[in-house]
Amino acid sequence: MKPAPLYSDLEGMPDGGQAYWRVCSDGTRIRVAVWQGAGEKTVLVFPGRTEFIEKYGDVIARLLDRGYSVAVVDWRGQGMADRHPTRPKMGWVKEFDDYQQDVAELLATVQEAGLPDPFAMIGHSMGGGIGLRSLLNGLKVKKAIFSAPMWGIYVEPHMRLLAWVVANFGPFLGFGQKFIPTGGPENYVQEQPFEGNALTNDKRSYEIMQSHMNQHPELGLGGPSIHWLNRARRETSAIVKAAPAPHDCLCFLGSNESIVSKQAVRRVMGKWPNGLLVDIDGAQHEVLMEQPHVIEQLWLEIDAHLAE
């Protein structure tokens, strides 16, 4: 494995990590980072769209404090992974199944780095959609944890007809490699001040997100392409129908969620016999990066789930 950069100096990042370049079966280069814990179990972290390994420093640190080893991935199209060849700031994937190649390289890295066998998976937003597909494909973990999983995309009622038309017909009209109508090349936290943001109620967490972009703007990603939206809608519809997976599942959903579909999350969790949905009053999309009292509640739930 070839070493890759890892910005351990960014706020919240724990020491001791090592990042590697991995080349997927289709030739796409991604980045995977691992941390060796004191125990005998590994937790896989599946980030959301636009995100990158270093954003999960606090989550990684908390898992290490509990004795787990950790492995995190930069999905294709974002972070330091290979991006769209001409529009690197645009969210892009050819097919959502391609993300499963990234999962395969993540698992291979865990094995080659000598980490313990994977025990649990934490998937946030788009990573929750990729994670559910992985579970349905037989991902060998015992526990699954989802944070505002993208099992559907929320669209404002007055925009739903336009979104449907754009997603279904845009790619066939030659607009697939253009930003969605509400998107552009700038990362959300670079454009949106804390006041009125849709991610978190915690100002300090938001400032950390902004500082990451200020220090390493190359990690940032803007809005998704129309092609990505088309494929995302197709994939979320399929996994909602196919769910649940057999794994023990814990899922967090903020009452003020406005990015993923709360209805889709409730539909999936409502038919997951060994699954628990925890509603977080007042929380927004980034429930793992919310106010301290929310974080405390979440980790009590996570500890109980992983200890069962």
Phi and psi in degrees as GROMACS dihedral restraints (atoms count N, CA, C in turn):
[ dihedral_restraints ]
;  ai    aj    ak    al  type     phi  dphi    fc
    3     4     5     6     1   -89.7    20    10
    4     5     6     7     1   130.2    20    10
    6     7     8     9     1   -61.4    20    10
    7     8     9    10     1   145.2    20    10
    9    10    11    12     1  -123.9    20    10
   10    11    12    13     1   160.9    20    10
   12    13    14    15     1   -64.1    20    10
   13    14    15    16     1   148.6    20    10
   15    16    17    18     1  -143.4    20    10
   16    17    18    19     1   120.6    20    10
   18    19    20    21     1   -86.4    20    10
   19    20    21    22     1    75.3    20    10
   21    22    23    24     1   -70.2    20    10
   22    23    24    25     1   -11.4    20    10
   24    25    26    27     1   -83.9    20    10
   25    26    27    28     1   -10.4    20    10
   27    28    29    30     1   -67.6    20    10
   28    29    30    31     1   147.6    20    10
   30    31    32    33     1   -58.6    20    10
   31    32    33    34     1   133.5    20    10
   33    34    35    36     1    91.5    20    10
   34    35    36    37     1   -11.0    20    10
   36    37    38    39     1   -80.2    20    10
   37    38    39    40     1   130.5    20    10
   39    40    41    42     1   -79.2    20    10
   40    41    42    43     1   157.1    20    10
   42    43    44    45     1   -77.3    20    10
   43    44    45    46     1   169.3    20    10
   45    46    47    48     1    91.2    20    10
   46    47    48    49     1     2.1    20    10
   48    49    50    51     1   -85.3    20    10
   49    50    51    52     1   157.9    20    10
   51    52    53    54     1  -138.4    20    10
   52    53    54    55     1   129.8    20    10
   54    55    56    57     1  -106.4    20    10
   55    56    57    58     1   150.1    20    10
   57    58    59    60     1  -136.1    20    10
   58    59    60    61     1   148.3    20    10
   60    61    62    63     1   -83.1    20    10
   61    62    63    64     1   138.4    20    10
   63    64    65    66     1  -130.1    20    10
   64    65    66    67     1   140.2    20    10
   66    67    68    69     1  -109.4    20    10
   67    68    69    70     1   120.7    20    10
   69    70    71    72     1   -76.3    20    10
   70    71    72    73     1   171.9    20    10
   72    73    74    75     1   -62.9    20    10
   73    74    75    76     1   -22.9    20    10
   75    76    77    78     1   -96.2    20    10
   76    77    78    79     1     7.8    20    10
   78    79    80    81     1    93.0    20    10
   79    80    81    82     1    -3.4    20    10
   81    82    83    84     1   -74.0    20    10
   82    83    84    85     1   132.2    20    10
   84    85    86    87     1   -94.4    20    10
   85    86    87    88     1   128.4    20    10
   87    88    89    90     1  -122.9    20    10
   88    89    90    91     1   173.7    20    10
   90    91    92    93     1  -119.6    20    10
   91    92    93    94     1   136.3    20    10
   93    94    95    96     1  -129.2    20    10
   94    95    96    97     1   137.3    20    10
   96    97    98    99     1  -122.6    20    10
   97    98    99   100     1   144.1    20    10
   99   100   101   102     1  -132.9    20    10
  100   101   102   103     1   151.1    20    10
  102   103   104   105     1  -132.7    20    10
  103   104   105   106     1   131.9    20    10
  105   106   107   108     1   -86.5    20    10
  106   107   108   109     1   122.0    20    10
  108   109   110   111     1   -95.5    20    10
  109   110   111   112     1   178.7    20    10
  111   112   113   114     1   -85.0    20    10
  112   113   114   115     1   -16.6    20    10
  114   115   116   117     1   -97.4    20    10
  115   116   117   118     1  -159.4    20    10
  117   118   119   120     1  -118.7    20    10
  118   119   120   121     1    25.2    20    10
  120   121   122   123     1  -137.3    20    10
  121   122   123   124     1   146.5    20    10
  123   124   125   126     1  -115.5    20    10
  124   125   126   127     1   140.0    20    10
  126   127   128   129     1  -110.3    20    10
  127   128   129   130     1   128.8    20    10
  129   130   131   132     1   -92.1    20    10
  130   131   132   133     1   134.7    20    10
  132   133   134   135     1  -113.8    20    10
  133   134   135   136     1   122.0    20    10
  135   136   137   138     1  -107.5    20    10
  136   137   138   139     1   101.8    20    10
  138   139   140   141     1   -69.3    20    10
  139   140   141   142     1   169.1    20    10
  141   142   143   144     1   -89.1    20    10
  142   143   144   145     1   179.9    20    10
  144   145   146   147     1   -63.9    20    10
  145   146   147   148     1   141.9    20    10
  147   148   149   150     1    78.2    20    10
  148   149   150   151     1    -9.5    20    10
  150   151   152   153     1   -88.9    20    10
  151   152   153   154     1   174.2    20    10
  153   154   155   156     1  -150.4    20    10
  154   155   156   157     1   163.6    20    10
  156   157   158   159     1   -52.3    20    10
  157   158   159   160     1   -48.3    20    10
  159   160   161   162     1   -63.8    20    10
  160   161   162   163     1   -21.9    20    10
  162   163   164   165     1   -62.8    20    10
  163   164   165   166     1   -22.6    20    10
  165   166   167   168     1   -97.9    20    10
  166   167   168   169     1    23.7    20    10
  168   169   170   171     1   -54.5    20    10
  169   170   171   172     1   -45.2    20    10
  171   172   173   174     1   -65.7    20    10
  172   173   174   175     1   -42.0    20    10
  174   175   176   177     1   -63.3    20    10
  175   176   177   178     1   -44.6    20    10
  177   178   179   180     1   -60.3    20    10
  178   179   180   181     1   -46.0    20    10
  180   181   182   183     1   -61.1    20    10
  181   182   183   184     1   -41.6    20    10
  183   184   185   186     1   -66.9    20    10
  184   185   186   187     1   -37.6    20    10
  186   187   188   189     1   -67.1    20    10
  187   188   189   190     1   -41.4    20    10
  189   190   191   192     1   -62.9    20    10
  190   191   192   193     1   -40.5    20    10
  192   193   194   195     1   -59.9    20    10
  193   194   195   196     1   -25.8    20    10
  195   196   197   198     1   -92.9    20    10
  196   197   198   199     1     4.3    20    10
  198   199   200   201     1    93.6    20    10
  199   200   201   202     1    -0.4    20    10
  201   202   203   204     1   -83.3    20    10
  202   203   204   205     1   147.3    20    10
  204   205   206   207     1   -82.3    20    10
  205   206   207   208     1   157.4    20    10
  207   208   209   210     1  -136.0    20    10
  208   209   210   211     1   142.0    20    10
  210   211   212   213     1  -134.6    20    10
  211   212   213   214     1   131.1    20    10
  213   214   215   216     1  -130.3    20    10
  214   215   216   217     1   149.2    20    10
  216   217   218   219     1  -123.7    20    10
  217   218   219   220     1   144.9    20    10
  219   220   221   222     1   -92.9    20    10
  220   221   222   223     1   109.9    20    10
  222   223   224   225     1   -62.1    20    10
  223   224   225   226     1   152.0    20    10
  225   226   227   228     1   -52.3    20    10
  226   227   228   229     1   138.9    20    10
  228   229   230   231     1    90.9    20    10
  229   230   231   232     1    -1.4    20    10
  231   232   233   234     1  -154.1    20    10
  232   233   234   235     1   174.4    20    10
  234   235   236   237     1    58.3    20    10
  235   236   237   238     1  -133.6    20    10
  237   238   239   240     1   -98.1    20    10
  238   239   240   241     1     4.2    20    10
  240   241   242   243     1   -72.3    20    10
  241   242   243   244     1   165.7    20    10
  243   244   245   246     1   -57.5    20    10
  244   245   246   247     1   140.3    20    10
  246   247   248   249     1  -118.6    20    10
  247   248   249   250     1  -177.6    20    10
  249   250   251   252     1   -55.2    20    10
  250   251   252   253     1   134.7    20    10
  252   253   254   255     1   -64.3    20    10
  253   254   255   256     1   -27.4    20    10
  255   256   257   258     1  -118.5    20    10
  256   257   258   259     1   -17.5    20    10
  258   259   260   261     1  -129.6    20    10
  259   260   261   262     1    75.2    20    10
  261   262   263   264     1   -65.5    20    10
  262   263   264   265     1   -15.9    20    10
  264   265   266   267     1   -91.7    20    10
  265   266   267   268     1     1.9    20    10
  267   268   269   270     1  -101.5    20    10
  268   269   270   271     1   131.0    20    10
  270   271   272   273     1   -64.8    20    10
  271   272   273   274     1   131.3    20    10
  273   274   275   276     1  -153.7    20    10
  274   275   276   277     1   142.1    20    10
  276   277   278   279     1  -155.1    20    10
  277   278   279   280     1   142.9    20    10
  279   280   281   282     1   -68.0    20    10
  280   281   282   283     1   -54.8    20    10
  282   283   284   285     1  -138.8    20    10
  283   284   285   286     1   144.5    20    10
  285   286   287   288     1   -63.9    20    10
  286   287   288   289     1   -27.1    20    10
  288   289   290   291     1   -61.2    20    10
  289   290   291   292     1   -22.4    20    10
  291   292   293   294     1   -61.6    20    10
  292   293   294   295     1   -29.2    20    10
  294   295   296   297     1   -62.2    20    10
  295   296   297   298     1   -24.2    20    10
  297   298   299   300     1   -69.7    20    10
  298   299   300   301     1   -22.8    20    10
  300   301   302   303     1   -65.4    20    10
  301   302   303   304     1   -38.4    20    10
  303   304   305   306     1   -64.7    20    10
  304   305   306   307     1   -40.3    20    10
  306   307   308   309     1   -61.2    20    10
  307   308   309   310     1   -41.8    20    10
  309   310   311   312     1   -61.2    20    10
  310   311   312   313     1   -40.2    20    10
  312   313   314   315     1   -71.3    20    10
  313   314   315   316     1   -33.4    20    10
  315   316   317   318     1   -60.7    20    10
  316   317   318   319     1   -46.9    20    10
  318   319   320   321     1   -65.4    20    10
  319   320   321   322     1   -38.8    20    10
  321   322   323   324     1   -64.8    20    10
  322   323   324   325     1   -35.8    20    10
  324   325   326   327     1   -66.3    20    10
  325   326   327   328     1   -42.0    20    10
  327   328   329   330     1   -56.1    20    10
  328   329   330   331     1   -45.8    20    10
  330   331   332   333     1   -67.6    20    10
  331   332   333   334     1   -47.2    20    10
  333   334   335   336     1   -69.9    20    10
  334   335   336   337     1   -27.2    20    10
  336   337   338   339     1   -81.5    20    10
  337   338   339   340     1    -4.0    20    10
  339   340   341   342     1    77.8    20    10
  340   341   342   343     1    20.3    20    10
  342   343   344   345     1   -75.9    20    10
  343   344   345   346     1   158.2    20    10
  345   346   347   348     1   -61.8    20    10
  346   347   348   349     1   165.3    20    10
  348   349   350   351     1   -60.9    20    10
  349   350   351   352     1   144.7    20    10
  351   352   353   354     1   -59.3    20    10
  352   353   354   355     1   135.7    20    10
  354   355   356   357     1  -113.3    20    10
  355   356   357   358     1   -35.6    20    10
  357   358   359   360     1  -145.3    20    10
  358   359   360   361     1   160.2    20    10
  360   361   362   363     1  -129.6    20    10
  361   362   363   364     1   133.8    20    10
  363   364   365   366     1  -114.0    20    10
  364   365   366   367     1   120.3    20    10
  366   367   368   369     1  -123.3    20    10
  367   368   369   370     1   124.4    20    10
  369   370   371   372     1  -108.2    20    10
  370   371   372   373     1   133.8    20    10
  372   373   374   375     1    52.4    20    10
  373   374   375   376     1  -120.4    20    10
  375   376   377   378     1   -57.9    20    10
  376   377   378   379     1   -34.3    20    10
  378   379   380   381     1   -62.4    20    10
  379   380   381   382     1   -26.8    20    10
  381   382   383   384     1   -71.9    20    10
  382   383   384   385     1   -33.5    20    10
  384   385   386   387     1   -69.4    20    10
  385   386   387   388     1   -45.4    20    10
  387   388   389   390     1   -62.2    20    10
  388   389   390   391     1   -40.0    20    10
  390   391   392   393     1   -64.6    20    10
  391   392   393   394     1   -41.7    20    10
  393   394   395   396     1   -63.5    20    10
  394   395   396   397     1   -41.9    20    10
  396   397   398   399     1   -60.6    20    10
  397   398   399   400     1   -41.1    20    10
  399   400   401   402     1   -62.2    20    10
  400   401   402   403     1   -42.4    20    10
  402   403   404   405     1   -63.0    20    10
  403   404   405   406     1   -43.2    20    10
  405   406   407   408     1   -63.4    20    10
  406   407   408   409     1   -28.4    20    10
  408   409   410   411     1   -82.8    20    10
  409   410   411   412     1    -2.4    20    10
  411   412   413   414     1    98.9    20    10
  412   413   414   415     1    25.2    20    10
  414   415   416   417     1   -52.7    20    10
  415   416   417   418     1   128.6    20    10
  417   418   419   420     1   -87.4    20    10
  418   419   420   421     1    73.9    20    10
  420   421   422   423     1  -128.0    20    10
  421   422   423   424     1   158.7    20    10
  423   424   425   426     1   -92.5    20    10
  424   425   426   427     1   -29.5    20    10
  426   427   428   429     1  -126.0    20    10
  427   428   429   430     1   143.1    20    10
  429   430   431   432     1  -126.2    20    10
  430   431   432   433     1   137.4    20    10
  432   433   434   435     1  -128.3    20    10
  433   434   435   436     1   129.6    20    10
  435   436   437   438     1  -120.7    20    10
  436   437   438   439     1   138.7    20    10
  438   439   440   441     1  -119.4    20    10
  439   440   441   442     1   111.5    20    10
  441   442   443   444     1    42.9    20    10
  442   443   444   445     1    57.6    20    10
  444   445   446   447     1   -66.7    20    10
  445   446   447   448     1   144.1    20    10
  447   448   449   450     1   -85.0    20    10
  448   449   450   451     1    81.2    20    10
  450   451   452   453     1  -103.5    20    10
  451   452   453   454     1     7.3    20    10
  453   454   455   456     1   179.3    20    10
  454   455   456   457     1   154.2    20    10
  456   457   458   459     1  -108.5    20    10
  457   458   459   460     1   128.3    20    10
  459   460   461   462     1   -78.3    20    10
  460   461   462   463     1   133.5    20    10
  462   463   464   465     1  -129.8    20    10
  463   464   465   466     1   133.7    20    10
  465   466   467   468     1   -55.8    20    10
  466   467   468   469     1   140.7    20    10
  468   469   470   471     1   -50.9    20    10
  469   470   471   472     1   -41.1    20    10
  471   472   473   474     1   -73.8    20    10
  472   473   474   475     1    -9.3    20    10
  474   475   476   477     1  -105.3    20    10
  475   476   477   478     1    -2.9    20    10
  477   478   479   480     1   -66.3    20    10
  478   479   480   481     1   -40.1    20    10
  480   481   482   483     1   -64.6    20    10
  481   482   483   484     1   -44.5    20    10
  483   484   485   486     1   -62.1    20    10
  484   485   486   487     1   -43.7    20    10
  486   487   488   489     1   -61.4    20    10
  487   488   489   490     1   -40.4    20    10
  489   490   491   492     1   -64.1    20    10
  490   491   492   493     1   -44.7    20    10
  492   493   494   495     1   -64.3    20    10
  493   494   495   496     1   -46.9    20    10
  495   496   497   498     1   -62.9    20    10
  496   497   498   499     1   -46.5    20    10
  498   499   500   501     1   -66.7    20    10
  499   500   501   502     1   -39.3    20    10
  501   502   503   504     1   -85.2    20    10
  502   503   504   505     1   -32.1    20    10
  504   505   506   507     1  -112.6    20    10
  505   506   507   508     1   -21.0    20    10
  507   508   509   510     1   -53.5    20    10
  508   509   510   511     1   -51.0    20    10
  510   511   512   513     1   -60.2    20    10
  511   512   513   514     1   -33.2    20    10
  513   514   515   516     1   -80.1    20    10
  514   515   516   517     1   -12.8    20    10
  516   517   518   519     1  -100.2    20    10
  517   518   519   520     1     8.2    20    10
  519   520   521   522     1    89.2    20    10
  520   521   522   523     1    12.6    20    10
  522   523   524   525     1  -104.2    20    10
  523   524   525   526     1    10.2    20    10
  525   526   527   528     1   -59.2    20    10
  526   527   528   529     1   -32.9    20    10
  528   529   530   531     1   -99.2    20    10
  529   530   531   532     1    27.9    20    10
  531   532   533   534     1  -112.2    20    10
  532   533   534   535     1   154.7    20    10
  534   535   536   537     1   -62.0    20    10
  535   536   537   538     1   149.7    20    10
  537   538   539   540     1   -60.4    20    10
  538   539   540   541     1   158.1    20    10
  540   541   542   543     1   -54.8    20    10
  541   542   543   544     1   -30.4    20    10
  543   544   545   546     1   -95.4    20    10
  544   545   546   547     1     5.2    20    10
  546   547   548   549     1  -111.5    20    10
  547   548   549   550     1   164.5    20    10
  549   550   551   552     1  -158.4    20    10
  550   551   552   553     1  -174.9    20    10
  552   553   554   555     1   -76.2    20    10
  553   554   555   556     1   -16.1    20    10
  555   556   557   558     1   -80.6    20    10
  556   557   558   559     1   143.3    20    10
  558   559   560   561     1   -68.9    20    10
  559   560   561   562     1   144.6    20    10
  561   562   563   564     1   -53.5    20    10
  562   563   564   565     1   -47.3    20    10
  564   565   566   567     1   -72.6    20    10
  565   566   567   568     1   -15.1    20    10
  567   568   569   570     1   -80.6    20    10
  568   569   570   571     1   -25.2    20    10
  570   571   572   573     1   -97.6    20    10
  571   572   573   574     1   -34.1    20    10
  573   574   575   576     1   -99.6    20    10
  574   575   576   577     1   121.2    20    10
  576   577   578   579     1   -67.8    20    10
  577   578   579   580     1   167.4    20    10
  579   580   581   582     1   -57.6    20    10
  580   581   582   583     1   -44.0    20    10
  582   583   584   585     1   -63.7    20    10
  583   584   585   586     1   122.0    20    10
  585   586   587   588     1    86.8    20    10
  586   587   588   589     1     4.4    20    10
  588   589   590   591     1   -73.0    20    10
  589   590   591   592     1   157.6    20    10
  591   592   593   594     1  -103.4    20    10
  592   593   594   595     1    10.7    20    10
  594   595   596   597     1  -100.7    20    10
  595   596   597   598     1   -50.8    20    10
  597   598   599   600     1  -151.7    20    10
  598   599   600   601     1   152.2    20    10
  600   601   602   603     1   -88.4    20    10
  601   602   603   604     1    -6.0    20    10
  603   604   605   606     1   -94.8    20    10
  604   605   606   607     1   111.8    20    10
  606   607   608   609     1   -63.4    20    10
  607   608   609   610     1   -38.5    20    10
  609   610   611   612     1   -64.9    20    10
  610   611   612   613     1   -40.8    20    10
  612   613   614   615     1   -62.2    20    10
  613   614   615   616     1   -39.6    20    10
  615   616   617   618     1   -67.9    20    10
  616   617   618   619     1   -37.9    20    10
  618   619   620   621     1   -64.5    20    10
  619   620   621   622     1   -35.7    20    10
  621   622   623   624     1   -65.6    20    10
  622   623   624   625     1   -42.9    20    10
  624   625   626   627     1   -58.0    20    10
  625   626   627   628     1   -43.4    20    10
  627   628   629   630     1   -67.2    20    10
  628   629   630   631     1   -39.0    20    10
  630   631   632   633     1   -65.7    20    10
  631   632   633   634     1   -35.5    20    10
  633   634   635   636     1   -59.5    20    10
  634   635   636   637     1   -44.4    20    10
  636   637   638   639     1   -67.9    20    10
  637   638   639   640     1   -37.4    20    10
  639   640   641   642     1   -66.8    20    10
  640   641   642   643     1   -38.3    20    10
  642   643   644   645     1   -79.0    20    10
  643   644   645   646     1   -35.1    20    10
  645   646   647   648     1  -137.9    20    10
  646   647   648   649     1    73.0    20    10
  648   649   650   651     1   -61.9    20    10
  649   650   651   652     1   -20.1    20    10
  651   652   653   654     1   -65.4    20    10
  652   653   654   655     1   -17.9    20    10
  654   655   656   657     1   -79.6    20    10
  655   656   657   658     1   -15.5    20    10
  657   658   659   660     1   -74.1    20    10
  658   659   660   661     1   157.2    20    10
  660   661   662   663     1  -141.5    20    10
  661   662   663   664     1   143.5    20    10
  663   664   665   666     1   -91.7    20    10
  664   665   666   667     1  -148.3    20    10
  666   667   668   669     1   -72.5    20    10
  667   668   669   670     1   166.7    20    10
  669   670   671   672     1   -82.2    20    10
  670   671   672   673     1   162.3    20    10
  672   673   674   675     1   -80.0    20    10
  673   674   675   676     1   162.6    20    10
  675   676   677   678     1   -63.7    20    10
  676   677   678   679     1   -35.5    20    10
  678   679   680   681     1   -61.5    20    10
  679   680   681   682     1   -44.2    20    10
  681   682   683   684     1   -59.5    20    10
  682   683   684   685     1   -44.6    20    10
  684   685   686   687     1   -60.6    20    10
  685   686   687   688     1   -41.9    20    10
  687   688   689   690     1   -59.4    20    10
  688   689   690   691     1   -48.3    20    10
  690   691   692   693     1   -71.0    20    10
  691   692   693   694     1   -34.9    20    10
  693   694   695   696     1   -65.3    20    10
  694   695   696   697     1   -43.6    20    10
  696   697   698   699     1   -63.4    20    10
  697   698   699   700     1   -39.9    20    10
  699   700   701   702     1   -64.3    20    10
  700   701   702   703     1   -44.2    20    10
  702   703   704   705     1   -69.3    20    10
  703   704   705   706     1   -43.3    20    10
  705   706   707   708     1   -64.9    20    10
  706   707   708   709     1   -37.6    20    10
  708   709   710   711     1   -60.6    20    10
  709   710   711   712     1   -41.1    20    10
  711   712   713   714     1   -68.9    20    10
  712   713   714   715     1   -43.3    20    10
  714   715   716   717     1   -74.4    20    10
  715   716   717   718     1   -30.3    20    10
  717   718   719   720     1   -64.1    20    10
  718   719   720   721     1   -39.6    20    10
  720   721   722   723     1   -68.6    20    10
  721   722   723   724     1   -37.7    20    10
  723   724   725   726     1   -80.3    20    10
  724   725   726   727     1   -23.1    20    10
  726   727   728   729     1   -65.3    20    10
  727   728   729   730     1   157.8    20    10
  729   730   731   732     1   -93.1    20    10
  730   731   732   733     1   172.0    20    10
  732   733   734   735     1   -92.8    20    10
  733   734   735   736     1   166.8    20    10
  735   736   737   738     1   -77.0    20    10
  736   737   738   739     1    -7.5    20    10
  738   739   740   741     1   -72.1    20    10
  739   740   741   742     1   152.3    20    10
  741   742   743   744     1   -65.8    20    10
  742   743   744   745     1   132.8    20    10
  744   745   746   747     1  -132.4    20    10
  745   746   747   748     1   136.1    20    10
  747   748   749   750     1  -124.0    20    10
  748   749   750   751     1   131.0    20    10
  750   751   752   753     1  -132.8    20    10
  751   752   753   754     1   134.3    20    10
  753   754   755   756     1  -109.6    20    10
  754   755   756   757     1   138.9    20    10
  756   757   758   759     1  -143.8    20    10
  757   758   759   760     1   122.2    20    10
  759   760   761   762     1   -78.2    20    10
  760   761   762   763     1   143.8    20    10
  762   763   764   765     1   -67.6    20    10
  763   764   765   766     1   -23.2    20    10
  765   766   767   768     1  -102.1    20    10
  766   767   768   769     1    24.6    20    10
  768   769   770   771     1   -60.4    20    10
  769   770   771   772     1   132.8    20    10
  771   772   773   774     1  -140.6    20    10
  772   773   774   775     1    17.2    20    10
  774   775   776   777     1  -115.3    20    10
  775   776   777   778     1   -47.4    20    10
  777   778   779   780     1  -101.1    20    10
  778   779   780   781     1   166.0    20    10
  780   781   782   783     1   -80.2    20    10
  781   782   783   784     1   113.8    20    10
  783   784   785   786     1   -64.3    20    10
  784   785   786   787     1   -35.1    20    10
  786   787   788   789     1   -61.3    20    10
  787   788   789   790     1   -42.8    20    10
  789   790   791   792     1   -65.3    20    10
  790   791   792   793     1   -41.0    20    10
  792   793   794   795     1   -61.6    20    10
  793   794   795   796     1   -45.3    20    10
  795   796   797   798     1   -65.8    20    10
  796   797   798   799     1   -35.6    20    10
  798   799   800   801     1   -63.3    20    10
  799   800   801   802     1   -46.2    20    10
  801   802   803   804     1   -66.4    20    10
  802   803   804   805     1   -49.3    20    10
  804   805   806   807     1   -67.9    20    10
  805   806   807   808     1   -25.6    20    10
  807   808   809   810     1   -67.6    20    10
  808   809   810   811     1   -17.9    20    10
  810   811   812   813     1  -115.7    20    10
  811   812   813   814     1    16.9    20    10
  813   814   815   816     1   -99.8    20    10
  814   815   816   817     1   100.7    20    10
  816   817   818   819     1   -62.5    20    10
  817   818   819   820     1   -33.9    20    10
  819   820   821   822     1  -109.8    20    10
  820   821   822   823     1    39.1    20    10
  822   823   824   825     1  -120.5    20    10
  823   824   825   826     1   149.2    20    10
  825   826   827   828     1  -126.9    20    10
  826   827   828   829     1   124.2    20    10
  828   829   830   831     1   -99.7    20    10
  829   830   831   832     1   123.3    20    10
  831   832   833   834     1  -110.0    20    10
  832   833   834   835     1   113.7    20    10
  834   835   836   837     1   -83.4    20    10
  835   836   837   838     1   131.3    20    10
  837   838   839   840     1  -108.8    20    10
  838   839   840   841     1   107.1    20    10
  840   841   842   843     1   -63.2    20    10
  841   842   843   844     1   124.7    20    10
  843   844   845   846     1    84.5    20    10
  844   845   846   847     1   -12.1    20    10
  846   847   848   849     1   -73.9    20    10
  847   848   849   850     1   152.7    20    10
  849   850   851   852     1  -102.5    20    10
  850   851   852   853     1  -150.8    20    10
  852   853   854   855     1   -69.4    20    10
  853   854   855   856     1   -42.9    20    10
  855   856   857   858     1   -87.3    20    10
  856   857   858   859     1    72.2    20    10
  858   859   860   861     1   -65.7    20    10
  859   860   861   862     1   -25.4    20    10
  861   862   863   864     1   -79.6    20    10
  862   863   864   865     1    -4.9    20    10
  864   865   866   867     1  -131.7    20    10
  865   866   867   868     1    40.3    20    10
  867   868   869   870     1   -96.7    20    10
  868   869   870   871     1  -167.0    20    10
  870   871   872   873     1   -64.4    20    10
  871   872   873   874     1   154.2    20    10
  873   874   875   876     1   -52.7    20    10
  874   875   876   877     1   -40.2    20    10
  876   877   878   879     1   -67.7    20    10
  877   878   879   880     1   -29.3    20    10
  879   880   881   882     1   -71.1    20    10
  880   881   882   883     1   -45.3    20    10
  882   883   884   885     1   -58.9    20    10
  883   884   885   886     1   -42.0    20    10
  885   886   887   888     1   -60.5    20    10
  886   887   888   889     1   -45.4    20    10
  888   889   890   891     1   -61.7    20    10
  889   890   891   892     1   -44.9    20    10
  891   892   893   894     1   -59.3    20    10
  892   893   894   895     1   -45.8    20    10
  894   895   896   897     1   -73.7    20    10
  895   896   897   898     1   -25.4    20    10
  897   898   899   900     1   -63.9    20    10
  898   899   900   901     1   -41.7    20    10
  900   901   902   903     1   -67.1    20    10
  901   902   903   904     1   -42.2    20    10
  903   904   905   906     1   -63.9    20    10
  904   905   906   907     1   -44.9    20    10
  906   907   908   909     1   -60.2    20    10
  907   908   909   910     1   -42.5    20    10
  909   910   911   912     1   -65.9    20    10
  910   911   912   913     1   -39.5    20    10
  912   913   914   915     1   -66.3    20    10
  913   914   915   916     1   -45.3    20    10
  915   916   917   918     1   -73.4    20    10
  916   917   918   919     1   -21.7    20    10
  918   919   920   921     1   -85.6    20    10
  919   920   921   922     1   -14.5    20    10
